[in-house]
């Protein structure tokens, strides 16, 4: 009878017992790796394992529900507190750490896949060779077989994140290492990068971007003005003998010097690192898709092993199949700490050797150090998951759609150039020019001028993120500032020009100077394309115009309404040897109206004289009267599409 009466009470107490048991198990799992073998602790073996101790403490903390200890925004403080507790216990000789505390993982592929899908990412299958090739035909390796799908298993845990709930298991924190040099140029970039990193870290629930260290190369290992603003490790910059003036070699150099010391062990408690650059803008919370056997990196199409000249150099530094050398660099790159330690010495060694190699230096150019990393990985058997969504690199040549590609990083390594009316400028500085290289000697000003209204999205994203950071930084944006985005074009257009003579000039062409130099093209707003680059032009007489091309050149045309030839006189400094000469319309182009030409079509009327345009990043392209199209590949044609006010049909090189 007593047993019957106790049964309801026991059933009521059962949930509380299970909760207590769960907390006991969590405590046991966390401290299962810590034993009380004082003798081993004092032997010194433990202290050699302290990076693993701290990393384990951080990782276990991040998989627990820390809501009762601190808000999510303060999760780093919770990690630091637990690491400090471990450090204190070790200092007292009370505990030891065992790397063998994990349960043995099953060798069953099915069980491993199920574990990954459930967010337990401690075990991974071997890297899988993708059935898809990169754009240049290179290999790609995957962390999980379905890594290229819309719902990859290694990101399954992120899909279970819910607001105001504990983070699901599966997080694998990583430490961002920002390589930098002591210069004004990289100082202002670093401030912007760090602002967006902190913003993303703060606003991203369950982020894996838990740590940050700036790795600074400076002369004499001297601190700069940012050491009090962000965590920094400083090392002596590489010697002139090592860099031969190519300062990017400081990246593997500083990494090598850092790994030789002890400071990084206290800072990098995570198992993984992310190598970042100062010109990275973080657009989204970056997930960790690396494994102990596979790095994550970005495909750089301009460093492929396929072209003959590059293949010749690659074969001299790699004895295997040169086509297996992946076209990746060391940044952006995610990798296990042990992989970083493994690859860095050879990465540095090859970078220095490649720079001293005349052929390699000439062929690899500004991406030489990236090749040093790629070749080092190939020689060591280190493979990469080449993840194109990792970043985006818009430029004046390729204006990518940021929203459509949905990248995690905007890398502004190239400038974005536009005319003031929104036409992309290729091969020259635009009238609106956002390029980091304008600011080698000073900071960009706050509140940069907006892009032209019809500029593509990439220009607006970059401009907006710059202005947001500089405004938020307030008085910390304290460097000497240089000019705005409309002050750098060497040859700006002359502004609005009008009149019958102007209309006749911009709708005719292309022109040839002295029968050999071509094309010369006149565009609206006083823009000029010449065989020697961009310039400007203005009307200075009834049939007379002045060109600005390093030197002033005056042209006298034969007609105000239907010009067909001109004579010129040039000031000293003009590219052509002859200070005077003549020019005429290119005889290779037919002037009669093309079939289907309608001069009243709205799209045709809007296009005539505008430009210079580019096709697939190659310029110049010009739309002239009577449907004449000038392209980099010769003559073409264009006509307005009936029933549309903004579409033309273009025909050139045999295609429409």
N, C-alpha and C positions, 0 to 999 in steps of 0.2 A: 504494500500500500504506500509505503514511504517512497519507493522507487517511482511509482506512478505519479505521485505528487511532485517529485523533483524533476520529472521529465520536462514539463512546460518551462520550468525555470532554466534548465540547462539549454533548452532550445533558444530561449531569449538571450542567454549569455553567449551562445555560439558565435554570432557575428562579431562581438567584441573580442572574443578569443582569436578569431581569424585575423582581425585587424592587428592585434598585438603580435601575432605570429608573423604577419607580413612585415611589420616594422623590425621585428627581431631578425628576420631573414635578410632584410635590406642592410641592416647594420652588420650582420655577419658576412655578407657578400663583400661589402666595402672594405671591411677590416680583415677579411680572410687572407689577404695577401700580406698582412703585417703580423709578424710573429714576435715573440718575446725572447728571442735568442740573443741575449746581450753580448755574448762572446763574439758572434758573427758581426754584430753591429760595430764593435770596437776594432774589428780586424781591418776595417777600411773598405770591405767589399760593398757595404751598404752605400757609402758615400759615392762610390763610383756609379751606383744605380739611382742616385737621387733625381736625375731628370725623369726616369721612368716612374719613380715614386710620385713626383709632382704631377706628371701627366696623368697617372692613374687616378689620383685624387681629383684632378680637374674633370676627367672624363666621367667618373662615377657621379660626381656632383651634378654635372650637366644632364644626366639621365634621370635624376631624382626630381621630385616635386619640391622646388625651393620656394613655393609661394608663402610658406609660413615663416621663412627666414628673411626674405627681402623681395621687393618687387622685381619683375623680370628685368627692368632697366638696370638693376644693380646686381645681376647675376655674376658679373665679374668679381664683385666684392665677396660674394659667397665662396666662389672658387678660391680666391686669394686667402680667405679665412681658413678654409680647410687645408690648403697647402701649408699655411703657416702652422697649423696644428700638427701636421705631419713633421714639418721641419723641427718644431720644438721638441717633439717626442724623440726624434732621431738625435738631436743635440744632447738630450739627457741620457742617451744610450738605452732607452726603454723599448724600442721597437726595431724590427727589421722588415725588409720588403722582399717578397718572393715574386719572381716573374712567372712562376708556375701556378698561380692561383686560379687561373681560368679553367673552366670545365673543358675537357677535350671535345673538339668539334667533330661531328660526324663527317665521314668521308663521302657520304651519300650526296650526289649532285642534287637530287630532288629535295633532300632536307636542307641543303645549303640555300637553294633557291627559295624555299619556303621561308627560311630564316631571314633572307634579304627582303622578301616581300613583306614580312611582318616588321621590318625595321631593325632587326638585329644584324648590324652591318660589321660585326667583328670578323666574320669569315666571308671570303669571296671565292668564286670559282677562278680558275686561271684566266688571264686575259683572253678574250675571244677575237679572232681575226674577223673583221667585218667583211661582209660580202660586197659592200660598197667601197669604191675607191674614191680618193680625194680628187679634186679637179685636175690635178696633174698626173693622176694614175697611181699616186703613192698609197701605201698601206695605211689602214687605220685599225686600232685595237680597242676593244670594248670592255668596260668593267663588268658588265652583265650582258648576256646574249641579246636582250631587248633594249639595250641602252639607247638606240636610235629611234625607238618607238615614242608615241605620245605619252605613254605611261610606263616609264622604265622602272624596273624593280628597285634600283638603288635609290630612287627618290620617293619610294612608296611612303616612307614615314612622314615626309613633308605634306603629303596629301591628307594626313590624319591630324594635322595641326588645327586646333579649334581655339577661338578667342576665349580667354579667361579659363582655360583648362591647362593642366600640366602638359609639358612637352612630351610627345610620344617617344618611346625608345628609338634609337637609331642615329642620334646626332653624333657627328664626329668632328669636334671643334678643330679649327686650324688657325694658325698664327700668320698674320700678314707681315711680310718683311718688305719694306719699301726701300729699295736701293736708291741712293741719292749722292750728289756731290755738292760741295760747298761753293755755291755760286748764286748770284741774284736770280739768274734764269731758272734754276731748279728750286730756289726758295719759294717764289710765288706759286709755282706749280704744286709744290708740296702742301702749301697752305690750302689750296683749293681741293686737292685730293683728300687730305685729312679731314676737311670739313664734311665732305660727302661720305667718307667712310664712317665717321662718327654718327652722322645723321642716319645712315642706313642701319648701322649697328643698333642704335637706340630704337628705331621704329620697326625693327624686324623681330617678331616674336620667334623664339627658338632659333635664333641665328647661330650659324657655325663659325662666323667671323668673330672669334672671342678675343684674339690678341692682336697687338700691333706694335711693331718696332721699326723705327727708321734706322737704316744702316748707312751711316754717313762716312764718305771719304773726304778727308780734308788734309791740307798741308800741315805736317807736324801734329796731326790728330787733334787740331784745335777745335773747340766748340764754336758753333755759329749762333745766330740769334734765335734759333728754334728749339734749342735743347731744353728750355724750360716750358715749352708749349706741347711737347709730345715725347713719348718714350724714344730714346735715341741711344744707339751704340756707335761710337766714333772710332775709326781706325785711320792710320796713316795712309794717305793715297798712294797708289802705285807709282813706281819710278818711271821716269822718262824712258829708260831702257826697256821696260816692260811694255809700256803703252805705245811708244813711238808716236806720241801725239794723239793717239786714238783713245780718248778718255773713257769710252764705254767699257774698256777692259777693266776699269775699276769695279765693275759689277762682280765678275767672278773673283777678282782680287779681294774685295771687301768681304765677300762671302767666305773665302778661304781664311782670311785673317780672323773673322768672327768665330769660325768653327774651331780655331786653334786655342781660343781663350775660354774663360769660364763665364763671362757676363751673360752670354746668350742662354746658358743652361738655366739661369735663374728666371729669365724672361719667357723663353719658349717652353711652356709646360705642355703644349699640345703635341699630338703625334704627327700632325701634318702642318706644312707651311705653304703659303701662297706668296709667290714672288711677284711684286707689283712695281710699277714705274710711276714717276711723278706726274706724267701726263695721262693718267687713268682717271676717268670719271665713273664712279660706281653708280649704275642706274638701278640695279636690283640686288637683293640679298643673294650672295653667291653661295651655291651649295657645294659641298665637298663630294666630288665624284671620283677622287683618286683612291687607290688601294695601295697596300704595301708593295704590290708588284706592278703597278701601272700609274704613270703620271697623267695629268690632264693638261692639255696645252691648246694653242690656237694655230690654225693653218695659215702660214704666210706664203701666198702664191708667188711672191717675188724671190723666194729662196728655194725653189724646187731643184732636186737633183737630176731632173730630166734633161734640161738644155746641155748641149755638148760641152761648152766651156766650164760650166759648173760641175758637170760629171767628171771631167778630167781631174779637177782638184779633189773632189770627193774621193775618187778612187785611190789617190795617193795617200789619203789619211784614213781610209777604211778598206780593209781587205775583203770584206764580204760583198754581197750584191749591193751596188750603190743605190739602187732603186728602193732599198729598204730603209735608207736614211730618211727619216721623216722631216718634212719641211716645217719645223717648229722651232721656237726660241725659248729661252729661259723665263720669259715673262710675256703675257700672263701664264703662269704655270702653277699647278697644285701638285704636291708630291709628299710622300712620307719623309719624315726627318732623316731616317736612315738612308733614303735614296739621295737626299740632298748631300749628306756627308760622303756618300759614295761617288757622286758624279762631280762634285766641285773641284777636286784637285786636277782631274783630267780636263775639265771644262776650261780652267784657267790655263793649263799647260798648252792646250791646243789653240786657244785664243791668241796667246803670245806667239806661238810658232806660225800661225796663219798670218799674223800681221808682219812677221819678219820674212814671209814668203812672198816674193814680188808678184808671182802669178796669182796666188790666192788673194792677196791684197787687192789686186786690180779687178779680179772677177767677183769677189764677194763684197767689196766696198763697205758701205755703212752697216751691213748686216753681218759682218765678219765674226763678231763675238757670238752672235746667234748661231752661226754655223759651228763655232767652237763647242757650244752646248749640244747641238744636234749630233755632231760627230762623236762627241764624248759618250752620249747616250747609246749611239749605235755600237760603238766599240765595247761598251759595258753590257749590252743586251737589255738596256732599259727601254721599254716601250711606252707609247702615249695613246691615250684616247684623245683624238683631235676633235675638239668640240667647237664647232663654228659659232654656236650661240654664245660662247664665252665672251666675245667682244666684237666690236664693229670698228672699222677704220675708214670713215668717209673722207673724201678729198675733193679737190677741184676737178679731178678726172672722173671719179665714180661717186655720185651723190646718193648714198644708200638710204633706203626708207627705214628709219629707226624703229618705228612701231611695228612694221611688218616683220622685221628680222628679230625683234624682241631680245636684244643682247643684254648681258649683265654689265658690260663695261663699254664706255665710249673712249676709244684711244685716239686722241687728237694729235697723232704724229704728223699728219699732213694738214696743210692749210685748206680752207674753203674760200673760194674766190667768186665774186659776182660783180656784174655791172650794177649800177644803181637802179636799173629797171628790171633786175632779176635774172639776167642771162648769165649762165655759168661761164666763167673765164678760165680757159685752159692754157697753160704754158706762160702765164703772166700774172702779175699782181692785179687783183680786181679793184674796182673803185670802192667796193666794200670787201675788206680782206680780213678774215680772222685766221691768223697764223701765229703760232707760238714763237716763231723765229723773229717776229718783229720786236720781241721783248727780251732780247738777250741782255740788254743793259739796264732794264728797269721793269717795273710792274705795269701791267695793263691798267688803265684807269677804271674806276668804278662806273657803273651805269653805261656800259658800252652801247653804241648805237645799234638798233635792231637791224636784222637783215632786210633786204628789199622784200616787199610784200609777197611776191610770187617765188621767192627762194624756196628750196626744198627743205624738208623737215630737219635734216641733220644740222643745218645752219642755226635753226631756232633752238634746237636742243642744247647745242654747245653754248650758244650765246646766253640762254636762260640760266644754265647751270653756273656759268661764270658769274653772271650778275647776282644770282642768289647767294653764292659763297662770299663774294667781296662785300656785299651789303651786310650779311650776317656777321662777318668777321670784324666789322666796325673799325675801331682804332688799330686792330692788329694788321689791317691792310695798310702798312705804314712805310712801304718802300717808295722810292722815287718813281713817279709814274711817267709813262711816255704817251704818245699820241693815240687817238681813237682809231676806229676801224676804217674810216674813210680818208685817212691821211697818208697812206703808204704807196698808192699806185704811182709808179714812176712816170707814167704818161696817162694822166686822167683825160677823159673826154672833155670837150670844150663846152658841154652843156647843150641846151636846145639850139638847133640851127633850123632855119626855115627859108622858104623862097623857092622859085622855080629852078634856080641853079643847083641848090642843095638837093632837091628832089631828083634832078637829072644825074647828079654825081652818085648818090647812094643807090640808085636803081640800075646803074650800069657797072660793067666790069666783067671779069677781072682784068686788071691792067698789068702790063709788062714793061719793065724799065730797061732801056738800052737793049731790048730784044732778048734778054737773058734772065733778069731778076724778076721773079713772080712767085705768088700773086700779090698784087697791091689791091686792097679792098677798102672802100669807104663805107662807114656805117653811120647811122643816126647818132645824135648826141656827140658828134665829133670824135667817134672812135675810129681807129685805123688799124688794119692788119697789114704788115709788110713782110717781105722775106727775112727781115732782121728782127721781127718781134712786134709787140704792140706799141702803138703810139697814139697821137691825137692829130686832128686837123681842124682848121678854121678858115672861113672865107675872109680874104683880105682885099678883094677887088671884084670887078664885074665878072671876070672869068678866071680869077686867080685865087688859089688856096695856099696856105702855109702848113707844112707838116712839121711835127715835133718828133724827131727820131734821133736822139742823142745830139743832133745838130738840126738847125732849122733848114728846111728845104722848101722852096717856093715853086709851085707848078702853075703854068699858064696854059689853059685849055683852049681848044680851037672853036668851041661853041658853048653858049650858055644853056641852050635847050637840048642839044643832042651831041654831047662831047664824044670824040672818038680818039683824040690824041692830045699830047701835051709836051711842052718843053720844060726843063727844070734848071734851076741854079741852086747850089747848095753852099752853106757856110762850112768853114773848116771843121773837120770831125765827122763828116758824113761817111757812112760805111763804104759807099761806092767810091772808087778812086777818082772817077771823073767828077769834077765839081759842077759840070753842066752836061746836059744830055737830053734825051727825049723818051717818051713812053707812048704806048698805044693800047687799045683793047686787044686782049688775047684772041688771036685769029682762030684758035681751036674751038671756040665757043660759037654756036649758032645764035643769031640775035632774033630771028623770026619767032613769032609766038608759037609755043608748043601746042600740040593737039589737045583740045579741051580747055585751053586757057581762057579764063574769064577774069578780066582785070577788076571787075566790080565785086568779086566774091569777098565777103568780109575777112576770111582767114588770109587770103592772098594779099589783100590791102594791108592787113596788120603786119604781115611778115616782111614785106619788101623793105630792104635797107636796114633791118634789125640785125643784131649780132655783135661779134662773131659767135656762131653756134658751134657745138661740138657733137660728133656722133660717136658713141661708145668711148668718150673721152678723147677723141682725136679731132683736131680742128685745123683750119677753119672751114666752116660751112656758111654759105651766104645765099639768101633768097633775093633774086634780082627780077627786073621787069621781064614780062613776056614768059614767065615760068622758067627762067634760066636758074639752075641750081649749081652753085660752086661747091664741090666737095673735095676732101683731101685726095680722092682717087680719080678726080677728073670731072667732066661735065655730067650733069644730071638734069632732071626736070621736076617740076611740081605743079599741081593744079588743085583748086579747091574741090572738095567733095560736095556734089549736089545734095541739097537738103540739110546740110550742116553749115553752121556759121564759124566753127572753130577747128575744122579738120581739113588737112590737105593730104593728097596722095603723092608720095615722093618716089622717084625712080632714079636709080644710079647703080653703077657696076652691074647692070643687067638684072637688078631685082627691084621689086616694088615694096 
